[in-house]
Every structure is written in C-alpha cells, then in structure tokens.
Amino acid sequence: MKTHELVIEMKMLERRLTLYEEKYGVLSENFYQALMSGQLERYDEFDETRADFSKWKGIYETWRRRKGKYDVQIKKQDILDSLRFQPTY
C-alpha cells in the first residue's frame, strides 16, 4: 500500500474512531488500554457496549497497523517523494 493510500485509510478510520470517542467520552488509546487490561469486563453483560467495544477495538487495531506501516514507509523515503500535489479546482 502506498503512503498516500495509508493516509487516506487512516483518516477514514479516525473518523469512525471519533464517533466512539464522542459517545463514550474517552480517546481510543485510553479505551484500548483499559479493554486490554481487563478494566472493562463489567460491560460485557450489556449487548450494546459489548458490540460497540468489539467494533471499536477492531477499528483501533486496524488503525494501529496502518499507522505502523505508514511510520516504516515514511522513514524509508524522503518526505518529498511522499508528497502528492493535487491540482487546484
């Protein structure tokens, strides 16, 4: 996947993450840490939160993988090679 494709995909994922962050009032990073450390187990009994948390976790993990790939790619190349110039409309 090219650098600009990773940026586009990460931004789409971030928009989805924002919905959960606004709904539950915490950033995805903090949610993920709490979920992985078992602090959110008591919410497993509620269908809505269980479904939301599962989706939120999946989106966040996908975002992290894309961010990792982006970081590796951007370090390997000159930033000027990554810039895309779009025509002005």
N, C-alpha and C positions, 0 to 999 in steps of 0.2 A: 504494500500500500504506500502511495506517495505521501510526502509530508503534508501537502495541502489537503489531501483526502482525509488524513488523520485529524487535521484541524477541524474540518467540516463535521466529521463524525463526532469528535469530542464536544463540539458546540451543540450539536443536536442532543447528545446525551446529557449535557449540562442543563439544557432547557427542561428535560424530563426530571432530572435530579432536583431542580429548583421547585417543582411542584410539590415534591415530598418534603423538602426542607421548609417550605412555607406552611404546609399542612401540619407538620409535627414540631416546627419551631427549633430545629437543630440542623447544623450543617451535616452533609453526608459523611464526612470524615469522622465526626464525633459519633454519629449513628452507627457507622460500621464498626468502630472500635468497641462501642457498648454491646452491639449484637454479637461480635466475635468473642467477647469476654464473658458472655452469658448474662449480662445485666438486664437483658430484655426478655428473659424467659417467661416472666409472668404474663406477657402479652400474647403468648402462644395460644391461649384459650379463646381469644377473640378472633373471629373469622376475618373481619375487615383488616385489622392490624397485621395479622399473620400473612394475609395475601399482599398487603402493601409492603410489608417488610421484606418479603421474598422478592418482590419485583424491584424494590429499591436497592436491595443487596446486589441483585443481578446487574442492574444498570450501573451501579457504582463500580463493581468489579470489572465490567466491560470498559468503563471509562478509565480505570487504572491501567488496564492492559494497553489501551490505545495511548495513554499518556506515556507509559514506559517505552513503547515503540517510537513515539514522537521524540522523546528525550534522546534515545540512542541515535536516531536518524539525524537530528539537528546537531548533535555533537560531531558526527562524522563528516558533515559537509559545511561549506562556507554558507553563512546566512544569505548571502546574495544569490546563491544557487537555489535557495528555497523560496525567495520572494516571487510572488506572482503578480504581475501587473495587469490589471483589468482595464479594458477600455472605458472611458468616461461616456456615459449615455446622456 
